[in-house]
Amino acid sequence: MTTIRAPLRSALLATLAAGVVACGGGEAAPAGGSDPTGADRPQLPTMAVSVSPATRGAIATYYRATASLDPDKEADVLARVSGVIERIVAEEGDRVAAGQVLLRIEDDEYRTRKTLAEVEVEQQRARFERAQKIFAQGLSSAEDFDSIRAELASAEAALELAALELSYTEVRAPFAGRVVRRYVDQGRTVADGTPLFSLADMDRLLARVFVPAKELGSIRADQPVQLTVSSSGDHLSGRIDLVSPVVDPDSGTVKVTVEVREYPPTTRPGDFVEVSIVTDRHEASLLVPRVAVVSERGLQSVYVVDGDTARQRDVEVGIEDDEHAEIVAGLEPDERVVVQGQRALRDGQPVSVLDALDLDDPVDTEATATPDRAG
């Protein structure tokens, strides 16, 4: 057996101990657990971020709905007498004034009826005048005189009816508007009640939306409204014409009627539009880009850049629009919040601020899970 001297043995044990420490990846921890100062934590890497300052401004919330544009007035014009169509005066697309002739029906028969009714009235009037003189002399009874007077009144009513039917042979526009459709052709025989034209007043168009009562907010009459035409992308300006005073008990909604008085020729009744109505508006609010707000476990926060370090700050968020969020508490004006890279940040992590936010770069706006807060 080989004997190892004491000095050599001590040196060997020291070498082995140093090897064990090296394989363990670091120095041995002090007695009693990890370093309470956090000096043993790994250093977080520096992350490149983009920032935007918190600013003062106005912000609004919107109720958006899809509706169709309808004419202010629309009606089918019907024939009120029967006969053969003699002439069509108005065509589809024509603008017509109230009372303007649209179509004529042959009127020979109705003129003859009116002439016969006029003759009957003249005869009954002459008879009545004779009976009146006889009754005044006491040579006839009151019953006979009343009967003759009633026959005169009946003849006069028949004349009025004949004149009215004759006037109906000229079909007139009930209101000013545009001819939307013509249903009949010249030479066709029509009956009383046959649809002849469809007429619409398009000086203004109406969009009717049904707003949930809980989202009615401060919606009021005469409030400006923005509309976007689905087919063309045209942007229209309108105003609220009517707000129903009652809530529909079946749907829980309130009907809001929006009117549009100016619109391009490419916009027509029947077009679908997206209606955007302001339901709430706050002036001089503290605003940050909406993407800066991080939601985590029921809490909302932003990362504020302090020097070269990102600090996570709990905030209270008010109303939001498509681009901005209102910060009610937890932030001061001009503080810089992270708008790119915030989803991967930790509180206290070193950051390198880019010169300016490139709006063409993609921004992570997905509501994905965010790493737990450090510490």
C-alpha distance (Angstrom), angle and dihedral (degrees) to the residues before:
residue distance angle dihedral
M1 . . .
T2 3.77 . .
T3 3.77 116.3 .
I4 3.82 119.4 -142.8
R5 3.71 115.9 -147.7
A6 3.85 118.5 -123.7
P7 3.87 98.0 -113.1
L8 3.79 91.9 50.1
R9 3.81 91.2 47.6
S10 3.81 92.7 53.1
A11 3.81 92.0 50.9
L12 3.83 91.1 50.6
L13 3.80 93.0 51.1
A14 3.80 90.9 50.5
T15 3.81 91.0 51.7
L16 3.84 91.8 50.9
A17 3.80 91.9 48.8
A18 3.80 91.0 52.7
G19 3.83 89.9 50.9
V20 3.80 92.0 52.8
V21 3.78 91.4 52.5
A22 3.80 91.8 49.1
C23 3.81 92.2 51.1
G24 3.82 89.8 50.1
G25 3.79 90.6 63.7
G26 3.82 98.3 -117.1
E27 3.73 148.5 6.6
A28 3.73 120.8 -44.4
A29 3.78 114.3 -90.7
P30 3.78 116.2 -109.7
A31 3.74 117.9 -103.7
G32 3.74 115.8 -80.2
G33 3.92 99.9 37.7
S34 3.83 137.5 -72.9
D35 3.77 125.4 -7.4
P36 3.84 106.0 -83.0
T37 3.83 91.2 -152.0
G38 3.81 91.3 66.2
A39 3.78 92.1 -122.4
D40 3.80 89.0 133.0
R41 3.87 93.7 59.5
P42 3.82 117.2 111.4
Q43 3.81 114.6 -103.6
L44 3.87 112.5 -106.0
P45 3.79 113.3 -125.9
T46 3.79 121.0 -112.6
M47 3.81 111.0 -101.6
A48 3.81 127.0 -155.1
V49 3.81 110.9 -128.1
S50 3.79 140.1 170.6
V51 3.78 120.8 -132.5
S52 3.78 139.3 -162.9
P53 3.82 127.9 -164.8
A54 3.80 122.2 -116.7
T55 3.81 107.3 -111.4
R56 3.79 139.8 -174.0
G57 3.79 118.8 -110.7
A58 3.80 148.3 119.6
I59 3.78 122.6 -72.9
A60 3.79 131.7 -176.5
T61 3.77 139.2 -172.0
Y62 3.79 121.3 -135.9
Y63 3.76 139.2 -154.1
R64 3.80 109.5 -144.8
A65 3.78 125.9 -164.9
T66 3.79 139.3 157.4
A67 3.80 119.3 -118.3
S68 3.78 139.0 159.8
L69 3.79 124.3 -111.6
D70 3.79 111.0 -117.2
P71 3.82 130.2 -172.4
D72 3.78 117.7 -104.1
K73 3.82 89.5 -119.6
E74 3.78 129.1 10.2
A75 3.79 129.2 173.7
D76 3.78 143.6 158.0
V77 3.81 112.8 -118.2
L78 3.81 109.1 -138.0
A79 3.79 133.4 -161.0
R80 3.81 110.8 -106.5
V81 3.82 96.0 -168.1
S82 3.78 132.9 33.8
G83 3.77 124.1 -113.2
V84 3.80 147.0 98.0
I85 3.81 118.7 -55.3
E86 3.80 105.9 -114.5
R87 3.80 100.8 180.0
I88 3.78 139.2 1.5
V89 3.80 111.3 -145.6
A90 3.84 103.5 175.8
E91 3.78 129.6 49.8
E92 3.79 135.1 -162.4
G93 3.79 111.8 -70.8
D94 3.82 94.6 23.3
R95 3.78 118.7 134.0
V96 3.79 110.8 -132.0
A97 3.79 134.3 -172.7
A98 3.78 125.0 -129.2
G99 3.80 108.2 -81.4
Q100 3.81 94.8 16.3
V101 3.83 115.2 144.1
L102 3.81 112.6 -107.0
L103 3.81 101.6 172.7
R104 3.82 140.8 -0.8
I105 3.80 127.1 -140.5
E106 3.81 120.8 -156.9
D107 3.82 105.3 -88.4
D108 3.83 106.7 -173.0
E109 3.79 93.3 106.8
Y110 3.80 92.8 46.7
R111 3.80 92.8 49.1
T112 3.80 89.6 52.2
R113 3.79 91.1 50.3
K114 3.77 90.1 51.7
T115 3.80 91.7 49.8
L116 3.81 91.5 50.9
A117 3.79 89.9 48.7
E118 3.81 90.5 51.6
V119 3.80 90.8 52.2
E120 3.79 91.1 49.5
V121 3.78 91.0 51.5
E122 3.78 92.0 51.5
Q123 3.81 91.3 51.0
Q124 3.78 93.4 47.4
R125 3.81 91.8 46.5
A126 3.83 91.4 53.3
R127 3.80 90.8 47.7
F128 3.79 90.8 49.0
E129 3.81 92.5 51.3
R130 3.85 90.8 52.8
A131 3.79 92.1 46.3
Q132 3.81 90.1 49.4
K133 3.81 91.8 56.9
I134 3.80 92.3 46.5
F135 3.79 91.6 48.4
A136 3.80 90.8 49.6
Q137 3.82 89.2 55.3
G138 3.79 90.2 51.1
L139 3.77 93.3 -115.9
S140 3.83 96.4 122.9
S141 3.78 136.5 42.5
A142 3.77 124.8 -104.7
E143 3.80 89.7 -118.2
D144 3.82 92.2 58.5
F145 3.80 91.3 47.4
D146 3.82 93.0 48.6
S147 3.80 90.6 49.6
I148 3.82 92.3 54.2
R149 3.81 91.3 46.7
A150 3.82 90.3 51.9
E151 3.80 91.3 51.8
L152 3.81 89.7 53.4
A153 3.81 90.8 51.3
S154 3.80 90.1 49.4
A155 3.81 91.4 51.4
E156 3.80 91.2 49.3
A157 3.85 90.6 50.6
A158 3.82 90.1 50.2
L159 3.81 89.1 52.8
E160 3.80 91.3 51.5
L161 3.81 90.1 50.1
A162 3.81 92.2 49.0
A163 3.81 90.5 50.0
L164 3.81 90.8 48.5
E165 3.81 92.8 50.6
L166 3.80 89.8 48.9
S167 3.81 89.9 53.4
Y168 3.80 89.7 52.4
T169 3.80 90.2 64.2
E170 3.81 85.0 77.1
V171 3.79 105.3 64.7
R172 3.82 109.8 -150.4
A173 3.81 134.4 -168.1
P174 3.83 110.6 -99.8
F175 3.83 90.7 -150.0
A176 3.78 140.3 2.0
G177 3.78 114.5 -81.8
R178 3.76 145.2 95.5
V179 3.81 129.6 -59.4
V180 3.80 104.7 -114.1
R181 3.80 98.7 178.5
R182 3.80 140.3 2.8
Y183 3.80 113.8 -148.9
V184 3.83 102.2 -175.5
D185 3.79 140.5 50.2
Q186 3.78 132.6 -138.7
G187 3.83 113.0 -84.1
R188 3.79 95.3 27.9
T189 3.78 118.7 131.0
V190 3.79 111.6 -127.9
A191 3.78 132.8 -170.3
D192 3.77 130.7 -142.9
G193 3.85 105.8 -73.9
T194 3.83 97.5 25.1
P195 3.87 111.2 143.2
L196 3.80 109.9 -116.6
F197 3.82 107.1 169.0
S198 3.77 140.9 1.4
L199 3.80 110.8 -134.9
A200 3.81 127.8 -169.5
D201 3.79 133.8 -174.1
M202 3.80 104.0 -139.8
D203 3.79 100.2 170.5
R204 3.76 83.9 112.1
L205 3.79 131.0 16.9
L206 3.79 124.7 -145.4
A207 3.80 130.3 -146.7
R208 3.78 116.0 -166.5
V209 3.80 116.7 -158.0
F210 3.77 128.9 177.8
V211 3.78 111.6 -138.2
P212 3.83 120.3 -163.3
A213 3.78 107.7 -111.6
K214 3.81 91.5 -125.0
E215 3.84 89.9 57.8
L216 3.79 96.4 44.9
G217 3.81 90.1 101.5
S218 3.79 112.6 157.8
I219 3.82 96.6 -20.8
R220 3.81 108.6 149.6
A221 3.80 141.4 166.7
D222 3.84 116.5 -79.5
Q223 3.82 90.9 23.6
P224 3.83 112.9 144.7
V225 3.81 116.1 -110.2
Q226 3.80 132.2 -168.1
L227 3.81 121.2 -141.1
T228 3.80 132.0 -173.5
V229 3.81 120.3 -157.7
S230 3.81 109.6 -131.8
S231 3.80 96.7 -149.6
S232 3.81 99.0 48.0
G233 3.79 106.1 16.4
D234 3.82 89.9 -124.9
H235 3.80 114.5 157.9
L236 3.80 114.9 -134.8
S237 3.79 131.6 -169.0
G238 3.77 118.6 -139.9
R239 3.76 141.2 157.0
I240 3.77 136.0 -135.0
D241 3.79 108.5 -96.7
L242 3.79 100.9 178.1
V243 3.81 137.8 10.2
S244 3.78 112.9 -164.6
P245 3.82 112.2 -121.3
V246 3.80 92.6 -141.8
V247 3.80 137.5 61.0
D248 3.79 117.5 -126.3
P249 3.83 102.4 -117.3
D250 3.82 92.4 -151.4
S251 3.82 98.3 52.4
G252 3.81 102.4 19.3
T253 3.82 90.1 -129.3
V254 3.79 136.6 126.2
K255 3.81 119.8 -137.7
V256 3.80 113.1 -124.0
T257 3.82 118.3 -171.2
V258 3.80 116.7 -153.5
E259 3.81 120.7 -165.6
V260 3.81 127.0 -153.9
R261 3.80 116.8 -164.6
E262 3.81 101.0 172.3
Y263 3.78 123.0 47.4
P264 3.83 137.8 144.6
P265 3.83 121.6 -96.2
T266 3.80 89.5 -107.6
T267 3.81 89.9 66.7
R268 3.79 114.0 85.6
P269 3.79 138.1 173.9
G270 3.78 109.4 -83.3
D271 3.82 94.4 38.2
F272 3.79 114.8 133.2
V273 3.79 117.2 -124.5
E274 3.78 136.5 -174.5
V275 3.79 107.7 -126.9
S276 3.83 118.8 -152.5
I277 3.81 115.0 -165.6
V278 3.80 122.8 -178.1
T279 3.81 108.8 -125.1
D280 3.82 98.1 175.1
R281 3.80 135.8 9.0
H282 3.80 131.7 -170.3
E283 3.79 122.6 -166.8
A284 3.84 125.9 -149.1
S285 3.80 93.3 8.9
L286 3.80 124.0 162.1
L287 3.81 104.5 -106.6
V288 3.79 135.7 -168.4
P289 3.81 129.6 174.8
R290 3.77 108.3 -82.1
V291 3.81 92.1 -125.7
A292 3.81 89.6 62.9
V293 3.81 92.3 69.8
V294 3.81 113.6 92.0
S295 3.81 118.2 -161.1
E296 3.77 116.2 -154.9
R297 3.81 130.0 164.3
G298 3.80 93.3 -20.6
L299 3.81 93.2 -48.0
Q300 3.79 128.9 106.2
S301 3.77 124.1 -147.8
V302 3.77 144.9 158.2
Y303 3.79 131.4 -146.9
V304 3.80 112.3 -118.6
V305 3.80 118.6 -161.0
D306 3.79 110.9 -131.1
G307 3.78 108.5 -176.8
D308 3.79 103.7 -51.5
T309 3.82 95.4 -23.4
A310 3.83 131.6 87.5
R311 3.81 115.1 -136.0
Q312 3.78 121.1 -165.8
R313 3.80 110.4 -131.5
D314 3.79 125.3 -168.3
V315 3.81 110.8 -133.5
E316 3.78 139.1 -177.1
V317 3.80 111.7 -126.3
G318 3.80 122.5 -151.1
I319 3.79 123.7 -175.7
E320 3.80 124.2 -18.2
D321 3.78 136.8 -155.3
D322 3.80 130.3 -170.6
E323 3.81 93.7 -73.8
H324 3.80 111.0 17.8
A325 3.78 141.8 45.7
E326 3.79 125.3 -151.0
I327 3.81 113.7 -126.9
V328 3.80 110.1 -150.3
A329 3.82 97.6 177.9
G330 3.79 140.2 0.1
L331 3.80 101.4 50.3
E332 3.80 138.8 71.2
P333 3.82 129.1 -143.8
D334 3.82 115.9 -86.0
E335 3.79 94.2 17.4
R336 3.78 108.7 138.5
V337 3.80 116.6 -119.7
V338 3.79 125.7 -167.3
V339 3.80 113.5 -109.3
Q340 3.82 99.1 169.8
G341 3.77 123.0 43.5
Q342 3.80 95.8 14.3
R343 3.80 94.4 121.0
A344 3.81 92.6 66.9
L345 3.80 98.6 39.1
R346 3.82 128.1 113.4
D347 3.77 125.0 -152.8
G348 3.79 108.6 -90.8
Q349 3.79 95.2 16.0
P350 3.82 117.1 148.7
V351 3.79 113.4 -112.2
S352 3.75 138.6 -167.7
V353 3.81 111.4 -146.5
L354 3.78 116.7 -139.9
D355 3.78 115.7 -131.1
A356 3.82 94.5 -113.2
L357 3.77 138.9 -10.3
D358 3.78 111.0 -98.0
L359 3.79 102.9 -142.0
D360 3.80 90.3 -160.3
D361 3.80 91.6 62.3
P362 3.79 115.3 95.5
V363 3.78 114.3 -101.7
D364 3.77 121.3 -150.5
T365 3.79 103.4 -121.7
E366 3.80 97.6 153.5
A367 3.77 114.6 122.5
T368 3.77 92.7 -124.9
A369 3.76 125.9 153.7
T370 3.80 113.8 -75.7
P371 3.82 122.0 -143.4
D372 3.78 113.7 -100.7
R373 3.75 116.2 -94.6
A374 3.79 115.9 -92.6
G375 3.71 120.6 -112.7
